[in-house]
Amino acid sequence: MHQDRAECLVLLGRHAEALDALMAAPLSHPHDEPLAGLRMRALYGSGRQAEALAHYQEMRRRLLEQLGMEPGEELRRVHQAVLRRDDEMLLGRLGRGSDRREPGGPAPEAAEPSPRAAEPPAAGRGEPPLGRRAPARNDLPGDAACLVGREEEFSLLTAPVSPEGVSVVAVDGTAGVGKTALVARAARALADAYPDGCLYVDLHTHGAAHERVGPQRALRRLLRAVRGGGDEIPDALDEMAELVAAWRTATSALRLLLVVDDADSAAQVRPLLPAGPGSRVLVAGRRRLLGLDADLRLTVEPLEPDDAVVLLRDLIGRSRADREPEEASEPARRCGGLSLALRIASARLQNRPSWTLAFLAGRMSDDVRSLGELRAGDRSVEAAFRMSYDQLTPELQRGFRALGLAPTARFDVLTLAAMLGAPGEEAEEVLEDLVDASLLQQPHPGRYQLHDLVRAHARRPAAGAPEEAADRTAVLDLYVAAGRAAGDWAPGGFPADARASGPSPFTGRREAAARLKASGGELVDVVAYAAAAGRYDHACWIAEALVDHLVHQGRYPDCRPVLELALPCADLATDRRMASSLRSCLGMVDIYQGRFPDARTWFTEALDLGRDRGDLREQARATAGLGAAEWILGDIEGGSGPSGRGGGAGAPDRRRLAERDRVVQPGRDPLPAGPAPRGTRACVGRRHHRREERPSPGDQQRPVLHRPRPARPGPPHGGDGVATARGPTGP
């Protein structure tokens, strides 16, 4: 009946009255296309063609985002008719020329007021000076049918506020995280508390240039909303200050709920704030509006994995999801907890009935492929990220591209400073600005990270950029420098043919070690990144440099993969020393983990490679390590104990067996109390410090080598370097 009456009013030419009736009541259904068409016709008949077109775009966006479908044929016909100014199709024979006028033309004769319009104003509320007061209207966007995992945020947004002033809440988050859906749900829950109207304005900051709504245009829309009817805003109100004054005067006696979507700056929002006590403003946008005085600031984070699975199951339908109960987790994980990504993935499944969840997961096998899959029609996760990138200044775009080449998902200020060749203060400013733009997350003070899909997108503009090669080299050099500064060798202890990365960016060993410790298990990713990028020398140098640090931390499960990833790169590296050096490092790790036969094999291979190259330094390291492994195993000829005396190769070997037993018993000193073989410290790359290695939690049952202080080995180059590992020394 409501729509039939509005249809009659439009056909009779009473467009303003029809518009009052249509705007006063909320949509009976957020996807009601016939009602949207009626609103467009009434707006057009009132001389508001631009608003009729904007209403179509809003309805189309709602259908695409929530249902994954375009508007129907009838609504598209109305849209085309508005574009063509087809009066006969839109208004009928009687409707043409009644109360319709062109913008700026003479005002029509006042239509007979509707019963609702004739109601007296509420007690204590003055009439807006620009015309009669409109019925309470609700312009809020349709509510998303599925909203999961936002209970805490919803509770904060709907909490009671003071009735004495205007409450402002700023909601931010990365593109596609679900800010608008959350704010719309909260606004609809609050609507009954705001009898003077619930208004919505989308600033389209991240839309096409012609779609963007500046403060002046937004104020004109809001003024028309609170005035009601079809009257235009007087042309005299052209200046921003005059529009702001008119808006504040019009709202001074009203209690409104205003939702401002896709805001990019505080300057866009401040002029739109209503003046009526008890009004509430919900502002949503990708950027954190630090210049806006807000009672509450809320950052919407990606959904937790369990919530993402629940949302995906709700979107595709429980019956279909139940056919593959275990398969929803992988595509949900690939969507990274982004609501937009999950909705697009569900739309693709709905439009491909033959696809299974497992098949979709296979098509999203990595982050780069996921970006390609997450598009449906004109909606795309990558397009949303690209709009955010396009809004950045050139300096921030340069920093964002550099972060796309970072070898780890998490990083610190020093990482970006090295890649930009800039001071730490300048790099930190770039990082903080990217956090404010919701392109970067800060899980801990001083540590930053990119969302997986944002990181995949960042690699796109970074690939082929002029600075790409230099950025990769700079960040890998940083890890080489950190590993060498944190180890016992110190940067000066490495051969001259290894990477000379210039002055160390670290003030000392502790600073470098602290940085590596903060990286955690991502150090393995650094070596894998270097190998995948074809930086074979860097992969080897980083692995070699990290061994000391990882062994000191008892992180053998990390140390071994680092070396095993780098070892195939040694044959492709220009630094031919690496093949022998990495094998000596693996032998050292095996000694610490009690794998003495494996250690002997690594050291033997390292020695052979060192001899082939004539590299006396690597021969010395391998020989010392081999001597230590064989001494622990009791295989050195000519001696049965630590003193080197007592019976020769064929004498009873009880003492040697007893010492071997001590090696394999955790919690006891694995080496005999007598002097160790000369060069034992050389095999593990130590020159200055004695350390007791503590096992990591996963290595509690493995034998741990508590090394006594042996005699200092000779220099690493020359004949003395080889002679240091001849076996146990005499008393």
C-alpha positions, 0 to 999 in steps of 0.5 A: 500500500505504501508503494502504491500510494507513492506511485500514485503521487508520482503519477499525479505530479505531487513529487515532493509529497511522494518524496516525503512519504518515501524518505520518511519510512526506512526501506522495508528491505535493503534490496527493494529495487521497486522502492528504490526506483520510486525514490529515483522517480520522485527525486527526478520529478523534484528537479534533483536528478543528481540525487536520483543518480546517486541513489541508484549508485548506492543501491547498486553498490549495496547489491554488489557488496551484499548479494554479488549481483547487479540491479535488475532490468527495471531499475536499470531502465529507470536509471537510463531514463533519468540519464536521458531525462525521459519525463514520460517514462519516469513521470507519466502524462499527468506528472510532467510539468506539475511540481517538477522544475529544473535546478535554478528555475522558478519554484513550483506552486506549493503542493498541498501539504501532506498530513505528516508535513502539517504536523506542528513541530515537537515541543521545544524545537524550532523550525529550521530557517531554510524551510519547513521541517521534514519528517524524520528520515532514515538514510542509513544503508542496508544492514548486512545479513551476516556480521560475525565476530564483531560483538566487542566493537558493536558494543563499543559503538552502541554504548550510551553517550552524554546527552549534553553534547555531540558524540563523535566516534572514529572507526578505521581499518584497512580496505575491505575489513568490514568497517561500513557493515559494522557501522551500519549495523550499529547505526540501525541499532541506535536509530530509534533513539534519534527521532529527528533523523538518521542521515548517511553521507558517503564521501567516496574518497577512494572512488573515482574522481567524479564520485568524490563528495567534498564538504560543500556538496555533502553539506548541501545534501545534508541540508536538503535532508533535514529540510525535506521537500523538493526546495533547493538550497538558496544560491546565496549559500555558496561559501563554505562558512555560510553552508556550515553556519546554515547546517549548524543553525538547522541542526541546533534543535535536532537530535540526529544520528549521522554516519559519515563513510569513507572519510580521509581527513578530519577537514572533511568531517569537521564541517559536517558535525551537527550542533544539536545536543545529544546527536551522535556521529559515526565516522568510518574510513581507512585513515586514522583521523588524528586531527578529529576530536573523537570520544572513541577511536576504534580500529577494526582488525581482520577477523580471527580465523574461526570467525572467518570460517563461520562467516564464509559458511554463513555466506555460502550456506550451511548446507553446502558448507556441511558437505565439506566441513573441514575444507572451509578453513583454508580459503578463509585463511587465504582471505586474511580475515577481510570481510570483502575478500570472504564475500567475494570468495562466497560470490564466486562459489555461489556463481560456480555451483560445481566448485568445491571449497577444496577447489577454491583453496587450490586456486588460492594456493598463495597470496599472489594467486589469492589476489587474482581470485578475489575479484567479482564484477567490479569488486576486487580486493586488489582494486581496494588496496590500489585505491589506498596506494593511489591516495598516498604521497610519493614519499609514502608510495616509495616506502610502501613499495620498499616494504613489499620487498622486505624478506619478512612479514614483520620488520623494524625501523632499521629495515626501511631505513636501510632500504631507503638509505635514510635516517631512522627518524625519517623511516619511522615517520614513513612507517607511522604514516602508513599505519595511519593509512591502515596499510600497515599494522603495528602489533608491538611498539617498534615492530610493524607488519603487512597483512598478507594480502596487502603485502602481496599487493605491495610486491606488484608496484615494487616489481620492476621499479627502478629501486628494486635491485638496490632495495633487495641488496640493502635489506640483505646486507643488513642481515649479513651485518647483523649476523656478523656483528652478533657473532664471536668472529665480529665483522673483521673476522671474515675473509676479505673475499666475503661481502664487505657491507661497509660500516656496521649499522649496529653500535655493538654485539648486543644491539645486533643480537637483540635485533636478530632475537626479535626476528624470531623464526623469521630468520629462516624466511630471510635465507629462503627469500634470498635464495628465491630471489637468486641472491645466492651469495647473500643466502650463503653469507647470511646463513654463515653469519647467523650460526653463532647467534642461533647456537648461542640461543640454543635454536638448533631447529632454526639453525639447521634449516637456515644452513640447509636452505643455503647449502644448494646456493653455495654451488651457484654463488660467486664466493666459492668459499661458501661450499666448504664454510657451510659444511663446517657450520653444519658439522658444528651444529651436529656436534652441539646436537650430539650427531657426531658421525654426521658431524664427521661427514660434514667436516670431511667434505668441507676439508676436501673442498677446502683442499680443492680450492687451496683455501688454508682457512677453510682447511683449518676450520674443517680439520679442527672440526674433524679432529674434535668429532673423531676425538669425541668418537674415540677414533684418533689413532695413537691414543686411548685417552685425553693424555695421548698415552696408554697403549696405542691403537690396539690397547684396551679402550675402556677409558675411551668407551667411558668418555664416549658414554659421558658424551651421550648422557644429558646433564653431564660434561660431555668432554673429559677433564683433560686438555682438549684437542688444539683447534677445537674452538676453531671448528666452532668459529670462536676466538674470544669468549667461552659460553655455556650453551643452554638447550632450547625447550625442544632440545632438552633431551639432546646432549649439550657440549660444555666446552672447556677453554682449550689452547688458542689456535694459531692464525687461520691462514698459513701452515700453523692454521692446519697444524692446530688440529693434530689431536690431543696434546700431551701434558 
